[in-house]
Amino acid sequence: MPAVDEPSKPLAPRAPRTRISAAWFGLCAAVVGLVVLIIFMLQNTSSVKVHFLWMEGSLPLALALFIAGVATTIVATTIGAARMTQLRRVVRRRRTEVSS
């Protein structure tokens, strides 16, 4: 039995992370997410009444939640894009002020 103070064998060097490996990880995560989403939609097929503004209708619960999620994503993305545009303008202004 080796003593506690003895160094262990060095580990083999890891492969460098690349854009392809990141894309592969993203693709695998997306596939898992889609499988979970499909299972969720198949389990929630009961119909619900939806009232929104002047509209009224009936649709499956999973579809109603999916539409709400997509709408939320669109709103959040729009706000994020507006903020990024605002910050880019500030940076451009500061660069032109510094260079002049």
trRosetta pair geometry for C-beta under 8 A, 3 or more apart (Angstrom, degrees):
i j d omega theta_ij theta_ji phi_ij phi_ji
2 6 4.9 -93 174 51 114 141
3 6 5.0 107 65 -16 83 101
15 21 8.0 151 111 -72 115 152
17 21 5.5 -119 -152 71 63 136
17 22 6.8 67 173 -50 102 93
18 21 4.9 101 52 6 75 98
18 22 7.1 -136 98 -1 43 87
19 22 5.6 -55 -149 39 36 112
19 23 6.2 37 151 -21 68 105
20 23 5.6 -53 -146 37 32 112
20 24 6.2 35 153 -22 65 105
21 24 5.5 -49 -145 35 33 114
21 25 6.4 36 153 -19 64 103
22 25 5.7 -52 -149 36 32 111
22 26 6.3 33 152 -18 64 106
23 26 5.6 -54 -147 38 32 113
23 27 6.2 36 153 -22 66 105
24 27 5.7 -51 -146 34 30 113
24 28 6.5 30 154 -17 63 104
25 28 5.8 -55 -149 37 31 110
25 29 6.4 30 153 -17 65 107
26 29 5.7 -55 -146 38 31 111
26 30 6.2 33 154 -21 65 106
27 30 5.7 -54 -148 35 30 112
27 31 6.5 31 154 -20 64 104
28 31 5.8 -52 -149 34 32 111
28 32 6.5 31 154 -16 64 105
29 32 5.8 -54 -149 38 32 110
29 33 6.2 34 152 -20 65 108
30 33 5.5 -54 -146 38 32 114
30 34 6.3 33 155 -20 66 105
31 34 5.8 -53 -147 36 30 111
31 35 6.5 32 153 -20 63 104
32 35 5.8 -53 -150 34 32 112
32 36 6.5 31 152 -17 64 105
33 36 5.7 -55 -150 37 32 111
33 37 6.2 33 152 -19 66 107
34 37 5.4 -53 -144 38 33 114
34 38 6.2 35 156 -21 66 103
35 38 5.8 -52 -147 35 30 111
35 39 6.5 30 153 -17 63 105
36 39 5.8 -55 -149 37 31 111
36 40 6.3 34 152 -21 65 107
37 40 5.6 -53 -147 36 31 114
37 41 6.3 28 156 -18 65 106
37 66 7.8 87 -165 -105 110 110
38 41 5.8 -55 -146 37 30 109
38 42 6.3 29 156 -18 64 108
39 42 5.9 -58 -147 38 29 110
39 43 6.3 21 157 -14 64 111
40 43 6.0 -66 -149 40 27 105
40 44 6.2 -8 165 9 66 117
40 62 6.2 148 128 -127 80 113
41 44 6.4 -74 -136 52 26 90
41 45 7.5 65 161 -72 59 77
41 60 7.8 66 -163 127 80 136
41 62 3.9 128 -129 168 63 151
41 63 7.5 71 -139 -56 105 61
41 66 7.1 19 -94 -52 112 132
42 45 6.8 -14 -163 -43 32 109
42 62 7.8 56 -10 -59 22 167
43 62 7.7 119 64 -71 59 128
44 60 6.9 118 123 165 74 97
44 61 4.5 -94 166 83 105 111
44 62 4.0 133 85 -56 105 93
44 65 7.4 4 118 18 153 134
45 60 5.2 -44 -152 -140 49 125
45 61 7.4 -135 -95 34 1 88
45 62 6.5 -21 -79 6 46 119
46 60 7.0 119 70 -143 26 70
46 61 5.6 22 68 -9 77 118
47 58 5.2 34 174 170 116 105
47 59 6.7 -165 -142 118 79 8
47 60 5.9 -59 -94 -88 57 47
47 61 7.5 -167 -122 -30 11 74
48 58 6.9 -179 87 -148 29 69
48 59 7.0 -28 57 68 72 55
48 60 7.5 59 14 -176 82 17
48 61 4.9 79 -11 -82 123 79
48 64 6.0 -65 63 -3 121 156
49 56 7.3 -3 -175 -171 96 89
49 57 7.5 174 -151 98 58 29
49 58 5.4 -37 -97 -95 58 81
50 55 7.9 -4 112 114 94 96
50 56 7.1 171 89 -150 56 45
50 57 5.6 -13 58 66 96 74
50 58 7.1 161 13 -97 80 28
50 59 6.3 -17 0 28 129 98
50 64 5.7 -173 -76 -120 134 127
51 55 7.5 165 -155 91 42 56
51 56 5.1 -3 -108 -107 72 85
52 55 5.1 -10 68 63 83 101
52 56 7.8 171 27 -79 58 43
59 63 5.0 -90 152 82 115 126
59 64 5.6 141 86 -57 107 91
60 63 4.5 86 67 8 91 106
60 64 7.0 -159 93 -8 46 86
61 64 5.7 -56 -149 36 33 112
61 65 6.3 26 157 -13 67 107
62 65 5.9 -59 -148 41 30 107
62 66 6.1 33 152 -23 65 109
63 66 5.4 -53 -143 37 32 115
63 67 6.3 33 157 -20 65 103
64 67 5.9 -53 -148 35 28 110
64 68 6.5 28 152 -17 62 107
65 68 5.6 -53 -147 38 34 113
65 69 6.3 36 153 -21 66 106
66 69 5.7 -54 -148 36 31 112
66 70 6.4 29 154 -17 65 105
67 70 5.8 -53 -145 37 31 109
67 71 6.3 32 155 -19 64 107
68 71 5.8 -55 -146 38 30 111
68 72 6.3 32 154 -19 64 106
69 72 5.7 -54 -147 36 30 112
69 73 6.4 33 153 -20 64 105
70 73 5.6 -53 -149 35 32 114
70 74 6.5 35 152 -21 65 103
71 74 5.7 -52 -149 33 32 112
71 75 6.5 31 153 -17 65 105
72 75 5.8 -55 -148 37 32 110
72 76 6.2 28 156 -15 67 109
73 76 5.9 -57 -143 41 29 108
73 77 6.0 29 158 -19 65 110
74 77 5.9 -56 -144 38 26 110
74 78 6.3 28 156 -21 63 108
75 78 5.8 -57 -149 35 28 112
75 79 6.5 25 155 -15 64 107
76 79 5.9 -55 -148 38 31 109
76 80 6.2 31 154 -18 65 109
77 80 5.6 -56 -145 40 31 112
77 81 6.2 31 156 -20 66 106
78 81 5.8 -53 -145 36 28 109
78 82 6.4 30 155 -19 62 105
79 82 5.7 -54 -149 35 31 112
79 83 6.4 30 153 -18 64 106
80 83 5.7 -56 -149 36 31 110
80 84 6.4 30 154 -18 66 105
81 84 5.7 -53 -146 37 33 111
81 85 6.3 35 154 -20 65 105
82 85 5.7 -54 -149 36 30 113
82 86 6.4 34 151 -21 64 106
83 86 5.5 -52 -148 35 33 115
83 87 6.4 30 154 -16 65 105
84 87 5.8 -54 -147 38 32 109
84 88 6.3 35 154 -21 65 105
85 88 5.7 -53 -148 34 31 113
85 89 6.6 33 154 -20 63 103
86 89 5.9 -55 -154 32 30 111
86 90 6.7 30 150 -19 63 104
87 90 5.6 -51 -150 34 36 113
87 91 6.4 35 153 -18 67 104
88 91 5.7 -54 -147 37 33 110
88 92 6.3 35 153 -20 66 105
89 92 5.7 -53 -147 36 32 112
89 93 6.4 33 155 -20 65 105
90 93 5.8 -55 -150 35 30 112
90 94 6.4 27 154 -16 64 107
91 94 5.8 -56 -148 38 31 109
91 95 6.4 33 154 -21 65 105
92 95 5.7 -55 -148 34 31 111
92 96 6.4 25 156 -14 66 105
93 96 6.0 -59 -149 38 30 106
93 97 6.3 30 153 -19 65 109
94 97 5.6 -54 -145 37 33 113
94 98 6.2 31 157 -19 66 107
95 98 5.9 -56 -146 37 29 108
95 99 6.2 20 158 -13 65 111
96 99 5.9 -58 -140 42 31 106
96 100 6.2 17 164 -11 66 113
97 100 6.4 -65 -142 41 24 100
